[in-house]
Amino acid sequence: MKFVFFRVLPVLLVGALLLLAATEYAVARPSRRTANVAYVPATDSAFSPERHLLDVYAPRAKATAPRPVVVFIHGGSWNSGNKNFYSFIGRRLAKQGVVAVVINYRLAPQVRVPQMADDCARAVLWTQTHIGEYGGDPQRIFLLGHSAGGGLAALLAADDALFRRWGQALNPVRGAVLDDPAGLDMYDYLKKMQYPGDAQYLVPFGPDPAVWRQVSPMYHLTAHTPPMQLFVGGQTYPSISSSSARFRQKLTELGHAPHYQVLPGKKHAPMVLQLYWQHNIIYQKLLALVNSPASPK
């Protein structure tokens, strides 16, 4: 199976995530979790009581200044995934001095990718408004996403229109870390339809090529796009390897210097599972980004 889009998160990955989540209760946790906060008003006609929720993980230690904020967006081929599997990411970030926000968003077939991106944008706007209550700095919001969540994180960082439609003139995202990202150029992928099973992605993306382009981060990059970091598994799916390389090339052509790192031997699922370990290379680079003097403070 060559492409990540042929299936949802493997059973092995889901099982491993559940095991990791369970073991969280057996270790010391220097973080405070506020669970199941609605980021869309219950009066909203689109409100989903399951999917429009997020968890906040704040360090218990006192700080003299507001802390940087990282919003994590899960993967799952746009039709699966749940924030509850990823408590370990929230706790690892909080342990390292970051206020973490781990979100749910609506999934296919109930909605398509434009609505998923809209949900993620609303979660970021909630974060901007409320994160000060948890010790976070609303001027230092960064994104971290794996797989489909990596593609959504890239889209939010690059497409300012997602925030303008909610009355926010300035994109609040200060940078994005893309962990084995999927969907960076679905316009190109769906135009080709080269492989058996590709038609299933017309469920989350719909039949209109204009929409494929609209939700492909590749076509929203500019010289003013905030900093990006890309991490790609050395044994991941070819679609992710090739689109990530082209994404990096376009960023470079626009004058950026994105951090781009291939992790030898890593397949797609281990690229997110490795975030269980606090000193993982992705955390090291992410912390350097969010604490950079170039980041607003």
Sine and cosine of phi, psi and omega as CSV:
sin_phi,cos_phi,sin_psi,cos_psi,sin_omega,cos_omega
0.00,0.00,0.90,-0.44,-0.21,-0.98
-1.00,0.00,-0.45,0.89,-0.19,-0.98
-0.85,-0.52,0.63,-0.78,-0.01,-1.00
-0.88,0.48,-0.46,0.89,-0.14,-0.99
-0.96,0.27,-0.09,1.00,-0.04,-1.00
-0.98,0.22,-0.17,0.98,-0.07,-1.00
-0.36,-0.93,0.26,-0.97,0.10,-0.99
-0.98,0.18,0.00,-1.00,0.04,-1.00
-0.80,0.60,0.75,-0.66,-0.04,-1.00
-0.86,0.50,0.45,-0.89,0.05,-1.00
-0.83,0.55,-0.62,0.79,0.01,-1.00
-0.87,0.49,-0.67,0.75,0.01,-1.00
-0.91,0.42,-0.73,0.69,-0.01,-1.00
-0.87,0.50,-0.69,0.72,0.03,-1.00
-0.88,0.48,-0.67,0.74,0.02,-1.00
-0.90,0.43,-0.64,0.77,0.02,-1.00
-0.90,0.44,-0.66,0.75,0.03,-1.00
-0.90,0.44,-0.64,0.77,0.02,-1.00
-0.91,0.41,-0.68,0.73,0.02,-1.00
-0.90,0.45,-0.66,0.75,0.01,-1.00
-0.89,0.45,-0.65,0.76,-0.01,-1.00
-0.90,0.43,-0.65,0.76,-0.04,-1.00
-0.94,0.34,-0.26,0.97,0.05,-1.00
-0.85,0.52,-0.50,0.86,-0.05,-1.00
-0.99,0.17,-0.09,1.00,0.00,-1.00
-0.97,-0.23,0.04,1.00,-0.03,-1.00
-0.82,-0.57,0.35,-0.94,0.04,-1.00
-0.91,0.41,0.64,-0.76,-0.06,-1.00
-0.78,-0.63,0.98,-0.20,0.01,-1.00
-0.99,0.16,0.68,0.73,-0.03,-1.00
-0.66,-0.75,0.35,-0.94,0.04,-1.00
-0.87,-0.49,0.86,-0.51,-0.04,-1.00
-0.98,-0.17,0.77,-0.64,0.17,-0.99
-0.93,-0.38,0.93,-0.37,-0.21,-0.98
-0.98,-0.19,0.48,-0.88,0.19,-0.98
0.84,0.54,0.77,0.64,0.09,-1.00
-1.00,0.04,0.79,-0.62,0.02,-1.00
-0.97,0.23,0.80,-0.60,0.04,-1.00
-0.98,-0.22,-0.04,1.00,0.15,-0.99
-0.86,-0.52,0.72,-0.70,0.00,-1.00
-0.87,0.50,0.62,-0.79,0.01,-1.00
-0.89,0.46,-0.34,0.94,0.02,-1.00
-0.99,0.16,-0.18,0.98,0.00,-1.00
-0.93,0.36,0.69,-0.72,-0.05,-1.00
-0.89,0.46,-0.39,0.92,-0.02,-1.00
-1.00,-0.07,-0.01,1.00,-0.15,-0.99
-0.86,0.51,0.77,-0.64,0.12,-0.99
-0.92,-0.39,0.88,-0.48,-0.06,-1.00
-0.92,0.38,-0.23,0.97,0.06,-1.00
-0.98,-0.19,-0.65,0.76,-0.18,-0.98
-1.00,-0.06,-0.37,0.93,0.00,-1.00
-1.00,-0.06,0.76,0.64,-0.02,-1.00
-0.80,-0.60,0.44,-0.90,0.09,-1.00
-0.60,-0.80,0.33,-0.95,0.10,-1.00
-0.89,-0.46,0.63,-0.78,0.06,-1.00
-0.92,-0.38,0.75,-0.66,0.06,-1.00
-0.90,-0.45,0.92,-0.38,-0.04,-1.00
-0.90,-0.43,0.62,-0.78,0.07,-1.00
-0.87,0.49,0.62,-0.78,0.06,-1.00
-0.97,0.25,-0.49,0.87,-0.02,-1.00
-0.91,0.43,0.61,-0.79,0.03,-1.00
-0.94,0.34,0.52,-0.85,0.02,-1.00
-0.79,-0.62,0.48,-0.88,0.01,-1.00
-1.00,0.05,-0.21,0.98,-0.01,-1.00
-0.56,-0.83,0.37,-0.93,0.05,-1.00
-0.85,0.53,0.57,-0.82,-0.08,-1.00
-1.00,-0.08,0.42,-0.91,0.11,-0.99
-0.91,0.42,0.38,-0.93,-0.11,-0.99
-0.83,-0.56,0.69,-0.72,0.09,-1.00
-0.81,-0.59,0.82,-0.57,0.09,-1.00
-0.99,-0.16,0.85,-0.53,0.01,-1.00
-0.99,-0.15,0.75,-0.66,0.03,-1.00
-0.90,-0.43,0.88,-0.47,-0.07,-1.00
-0.97,0.25,0.31,-0.95,0.11,-0.99
-0.99,-0.15,-0.22,-0.98,-0.01,-1.00
0.69,-0.72,0.52,0.86,0.08,-1.00
0.85,0.52,0.44,0.90,0.05,-1.00
0.93,0.37,0.09,1.00,0.00,-1.00
-0.72,-0.70,0.13,0.99,0.01,-1.00
-0.42,-0.91,0.09,-1.00,0.01,-1.00
0.92,-0.39,0.45,-0.89,-0.04,-1.00
-0.42,-0.91,0.66,-0.75,0.00,-1.00
-0.84,0.55,-0.49,0.87,-0.08,-1.00
-0.91,0.42,-0.35,0.94,0.06,-1.00
-0.96,0.28,-0.27,0.96,-0.23,-0.97
-0.90,-0.44,0.47,0.88,0.05,-1.00
-0.87,0.50,-0.51,0.86,-0.02,-1.00
-0.89,0.46,-0.52,0.85,0.03,-1.00
-0.94,0.34,-0.69,0.72,0.04,-1.00
-0.86,0.51,-0.68,0.74,-0.03,-1.00
-0.95,0.32,-0.61,0.79,0.02,-1.00
-0.91,0.42,-0.64,0.77,0.02,-1.00
-0.92,0.40,-0.69,0.72,0.00,-1.00
-0.89,0.46,-0.62,0.79,0.01,-1.00
-0.88,0.47,-0.42,0.91,-0.04,-1.00
-0.98,-0.21,0.32,0.95,0.15,-0.99
1.00,0.03,0.30,0.95,-0.01,-1.00
-0.92,-0.39,0.62,-0.79,0.19,-0.98
-1.00,0.06,0.88,-0.48,-0.09,-1.00
-0.96,-0.26,0.60,-0.80,0.07,-1.00
-0.81,-0.58,0.88,-0.47,-0.03,-1.00
-0.93,-0.37,0.84,-0.54,-0.22,-0.98
-0.90,-0.44,0.42,-0.91,0.31,-0.95
-0.99,-0.17,0.32,-0.95,0.15,-0.99
-0.47,-0.88,0.33,-0.94,-0.03,-1.00
-0.92,0.39,0.43,-0.90,-0.13,-0.99
-0.80,-0.60,0.28,-0.96,0.14,-0.99
-0.95,0.30,0.53,-0.85,0.15,0.99
-1.00,0.00,0.02,1.00,-0.04,-1.00
-0.89,0.45,-0.60,0.80,0.03,-1.00
-0.66,-0.75,0.14,-0.99,0.07,-1.00
-0.95,-0.31,0.07,-1.00,-0.13,-0.99
-0.86,0.51,-0.62,0.79,0.05,-1.00
-0.84,0.55,-0.61,0.79,0.04,-1.00
-0.95,0.32,-0.56,0.83,0.07,-1.00
-0.89,0.45,-0.70,0.71,0.02,-1.00
-0.89,0.46,-0.62,0.78,0.03,-1.00
-0.90,0.44,-0.67,0.74,0.06,-1.00
-0.86,0.51,-0.73,0.68,-0.02,-1.00
-0.89,0.46,-0.63,0.78,0.05,-1.00
-0.89,0.46,-0.66,0.75,0.02,-1.00
-0.92,0.40,-0.57,0.82,0.07,-1.00
-0.91,0.42,-0.63,0.77,0.04,-1.00
-0.91,0.40,-0.65,0.76,0.02,-1.00
-0.92,0.40,-0.62,0.78,0.12,-0.99
-0.85,0.52,-0.70,0.71,0.00,-1.00
-0.87,0.50,-0.72,0.70,0.01,-1.00
-0.85,0.52,-0.62,0.79,-0.05,-1.00
-0.98,0.22,-0.60,0.80,-0.21,-0.98
-0.92,-0.38,-0.19,0.98,-0.18,-0.98
-0.93,0.38,-0.36,0.93,0.08,-1.00
-0.87,0.50,-0.45,0.89,0.02,-1.00
-0.93,0.37,-0.30,0.95,-0.03,-1.00
-0.94,-0.35,0.18,0.98,0.02,-1.00
1.00,0.01,0.15,0.99,-0.01,-1.00
-1.00,-0.04,0.35,-0.94,-0.01,-1.00
-0.99,-0.15,0.93,-0.37,-0.02,-1.00
-0.92,0.39,-0.19,0.98,0.05,-1.00
-1.00,-0.01,-0.06,1.00,0.00,-1.00
-0.75,-0.66,0.94,0.34,0.03,-1.00
-0.97,-0.25,0.83,-0.56,0.01,-1.00
-0.85,-0.53,0.33,-0.94,-0.01,-1.00
-0.88,-0.47,0.55,-0.84,0.13,-0.99
-0.72,-0.69,0.80,-0.60,0.00,-1.00
-0.60,-0.80,0.56,-0.83,0.05,-1.00
-0.91,-0.42,0.65,-0.76,0.10,-0.99
0.85,0.53,-0.82,-0.58,0.03,-1.00
-0.85,0.53,-0.55,0.84,0.05,-1.00
-0.92,0.39,-0.49,0.87,0.09,-1.00
-0.92,0.39,-0.65,0.76,0.05,-1.00
-0.90,0.44,-0.65,0.76,0.03,-1.00
-0.92,0.40,-0.63,0.77,0.04,-1.00
-0.89,0.46,-0.68,0.73,0.03,-1.00
-0.89,0.45,-0.64,0.77,-0.01,-1.00
-0.90,0.43,-0.70,0.72,0.01,-1.00
-0.89,0.45,-0.64,0.77,-0.01,-1.00
-0.92,0.39,-0.52,0.85,-0.13,-0.99
-0.99,-0.12,-0.46,0.89,-0.13,-0.99
-0.97,-0.25,1.00,-0.09,-0.03,-1.00
-0.90,0.44,-0.42,0.91,-0.05,-1.00
-0.89,0.46,-0.44,0.90,0.02,-1.00
-0.88,0.47,-0.47,0.88,0.01,-1.00
-0.99,-0.11,-0.52,0.85,0.02,-1.00
-0.88,0.47,-0.57,0.82,-0.03,-1.00
-0.92,0.40,-0.27,0.96,0.07,-1.00
-0.96,-0.28,0.29,0.96,0.11,-0.99
1.00,0.07,0.15,0.99,0.01,-1.00
-0.98,-0.17,0.96,-0.30,-0.10,-1.00
-0.94,0.35,-0.56,0.83,-0.05,-1.00
-0.95,-0.30,0.73,-0.68,0.06,-1.00
-0.90,0.43,0.85,-0.53,-0.04,-1.00
-0.98,0.19,-0.10,1.00,-0.05,-1.00
-0.99,0.16,0.82,-0.58,-0.04,-1.00
-0.99,-0.16,-0.10,1.00,0.02,-1.00
0.17,-0.99,0.29,-0.96,-0.04,-1.00
-0.61,-0.79,0.66,-0.75,0.07,-1.00
-0.93,-0.36,0.88,-0.48,-0.11,-0.99
-0.95,-0.30,0.92,-0.39,-0.07,-1.00
-0.98,-0.21,0.97,-0.23,-0.03,-1.00
0.76,0.65,0.85,0.53,-0.17,-0.99
-0.96,0.29,0.64,-0.76,0.09,-1.00
-0.93,-0.36,0.52,-0.85,0.10,-0.99
1.00,0.06,0.31,0.95,0.00,-1.00
-0.92,0.39,-0.48,0.88,0.03,-1.00
-0.58,-0.82,0.95,0.31,0.02,-1.00
-0.96,0.28,-0.32,0.95,0.08,-1.00
-0.88,0.48,-0.74,0.67,0.03,-1.00
-0.92,0.38,-0.69,0.72,-0.08,-1.00
-0.89,0.45,-0.73,0.69,-0.07,-1.00
-0.98,0.20,-0.40,0.91,0.11,-0.99
-0.90,0.43,-0.61,0.80,-0.07,-1.00
-0.98,0.21,-0.67,0.74,-0.01,-1.00
0.70,0.71,0.82,0.57,-0.15,-0.99
-0.99,0.13,-0.38,0.93,-0.21,-0.98
-0.85,-0.52,0.51,-0.86,0.06,-1.00
-0.84,0.54,0.70,-0.72,0.01,-1.00
1.00,-0.10,-0.18,0.98,-0.02,-1.00
-0.87,0.50,-0.46,0.89,-0.05,-1.00
-0.89,0.45,-0.37,0.93,0.00,-1.00
-0.90,0.44,-0.37,0.93,-0.02,-1.00
-0.99,0.14,-0.04,1.00,0.17,-0.98
-0.96,0.27,-0.24,0.97,0.08,-1.00
-0.94,0.35,-0.83,0.56,0.02,-1.00
-0.97,0.24,-0.45,0.89,-0.10,-1.00
-0.98,-0.21,-0.27,0.96,0.01,-1.00
0.98,0.21,0.05,-1.00,-0.12,-0.99
-1.00,-0.05,-0.07,1.00,-0.16,-0.99
-1.00,-0.08,0.90,-0.44,0.03,-1.00
-0.85,0.52,-0.49,0.87,0.03,-1.00
-0.90,0.44,-0.56,0.83,0.04,-1.00
-0.96,0.30,-0.63,0.77,0.05,-1.00
-0.82,0.57,-0.68,0.73,0.00,-1.00
-0.93,0.35,-0.63,0.77,-0.02,-1.00
-0.86,0.52,-0.61,0.79,-0.08,-1.00
-0.99,-0.17,0.20,0.98,0.07,-1.00
-0.99,-0.12,0.92,-0.40,-0.05,-1.00
-0.83,0.56,-0.47,0.88,-0.04,-1.00
-0.78,0.63,-0.56,0.83,-0.13,-0.99
-1.00,-0.09,0.11,0.99,0.04,-1.00
-0.92,-0.40,-0.02,1.00,-0.02,-1.00
-0.93,0.36,0.66,-0.75,0.07,-1.00
-0.66,-0.76,0.03,-1.00,0.06,-1.00
-0.91,0.41,-0.30,0.96,-0.05,-1.00
-0.98,-0.21,0.07,1.00,0.06,-1.00
-0.86,0.51,0.69,-0.72,-0.01,-1.00
-0.92,0.40,0.22,-0.98,-0.07,-1.00
-0.84,0.54,0.62,-0.78,0.04,-1.00
-0.84,-0.55,0.59,-0.80,0.19,-0.98
-0.85,-0.53,0.73,-0.69,0.00,-1.00
-0.85,-0.53,0.77,-0.64,0.08,-1.00
-0.84,-0.54,0.80,-0.60,-0.10,-0.99
-0.80,-0.61,0.71,-0.70,0.04,-1.00
-0.95,0.32,0.67,-0.74,0.00,-1.00
-0.91,0.42,-0.36,0.93,0.04,-1.00
-0.84,-0.54,0.53,0.85,0.03,-1.00
-0.98,0.19,-0.09,-1.00,-0.01,-1.00
-0.94,0.33,0.62,-0.79,-0.02,-1.00
-0.84,0.55,-0.55,0.83,0.01,-1.00
-0.88,0.47,-0.62,0.78,0.01,-1.00
-0.95,0.30,-0.68,0.73,0.02,-1.00
-0.86,0.52,-0.75,0.67,-0.10,-1.00
-0.95,0.33,-0.68,0.73,-0.03,-1.00
-0.94,0.34,-0.57,0.82,0.04,-1.00
-0.91,0.41,-0.64,0.77,0.02,-1.00
-0.90,0.43,-0.66,0.75,0.02,-1.00
-0.93,0.37,-0.58,0.82,0.04,-1.00
-0.89,0.45,-0.71,0.70,0.05,-1.00
-0.87,0.50,-0.69,0.73,-0.01,-1.00
-0.87,0.49,-0.68,0.73,-0.01,-1.00
-0.92,0.39,-0.65,0.76,0.07,-1.00
-0.86,0.51,-0.68,0.73,0.00,-1.00
-0.90,0.45,-0.67,0.74,0.02,-1.00
-0.89,0.46,-0.47,0.88,0.00,-1.00
-1.00,0.07,0.03,1.00,0.07,-1.00
0.99,-0.16,0.12,0.99,0.03,-1.00
-1.00,0.03,0.26,-0.97,0.10,-1.00
-0.78,-0.62,0.94,0.33,-0.09,-1.00
-0.93,0.37,0.63,-0.78,0.15,-0.99
-0.95,0.30,0.80,-0.60,-0.05,-1.00
-0.71,-0.70,0.85,-0.53,-0.09,-1.00
-0.63,-0.78,0.80,-0.60,0.10,-0.99
-1.00,-0.08,0.82,-0.58,-0.03,-1.00
-0.99,-0.11,0.95,-0.31,-0.12,-0.99
-0.83,0.55,0.68,-0.73,0.10,-0.99
0.98,0.18,-0.14,0.99,-0.08,-1.00
-0.99,0.11,0.77,-0.64,0.16,-0.99
-1.00,-0.02,-0.02,-1.00,-0.16,-0.99
-0.91,0.42,-0.75,0.66,-0.04,-1.00
-0.90,0.44,-0.73,0.69,0.02,-1.00
-0.88,0.48,-0.31,0.95,0.03,-1.00
-0.90,0.44,-0.48,0.88,0.09,-1.00
-0.99,-0.11,-0.56,0.83,0.00,-1.00
-0.88,0.47,-0.49,0.87,-0.02,-1.00
-0.91,0.42,-0.28,0.96,0.01,-1.00
-0.95,0.30,-0.04,1.00,0.13,-0.99
-0.92,0.40,-0.47,0.88,-0.07,-1.00
-1.00,-0.08,0.83,-0.56,-0.16,-0.99
-0.84,0.54,-0.61,0.79,-0.12,-0.99
-1.00,-0.09,0.34,0.94,0.07,-1.00
-0.83,0.55,0.51,-0.86,-0.05,-1.00
-0.87,0.50,-0.54,0.84,0.00,-1.00
-0.90,0.43,-0.69,0.72,0.06,-1.00
-0.89,0.46,-0.65,0.76,-0.01,-1.00
-0.85,0.53,-0.74,0.68,-0.02,-1.00
-0.95,0.32,-0.61,0.79,0.04,-1.00
-0.88,0.48,-0.71,0.70,-0.01,-1.00
-0.89,0.45,-0.60,0.80,0.06,-1.00
-0.89,0.45,-0.61,0.80,0.01,-1.00
-0.93,0.37,-0.77,0.64,-0.12,-0.99
-0.95,0.30,-0.37,0.93,0.03,-1.00
-0.98,-0.21,0.16,0.99,-0.02,-1.00
-0.91,0.42,0.62,-0.78,0.07,-1.00
-0.86,0.51,-0.38,0.92,0.01,-1.00
-0.97,0.26,-0.29,0.96,0.01,-1.00
-0.98,0.22,0.68,-0.74,0.00,-1.00
-0.85,0.52,0.62,-0.78,0.03,-1.00
-0.72,-0.69,0.00,0.00,0.00,0.00
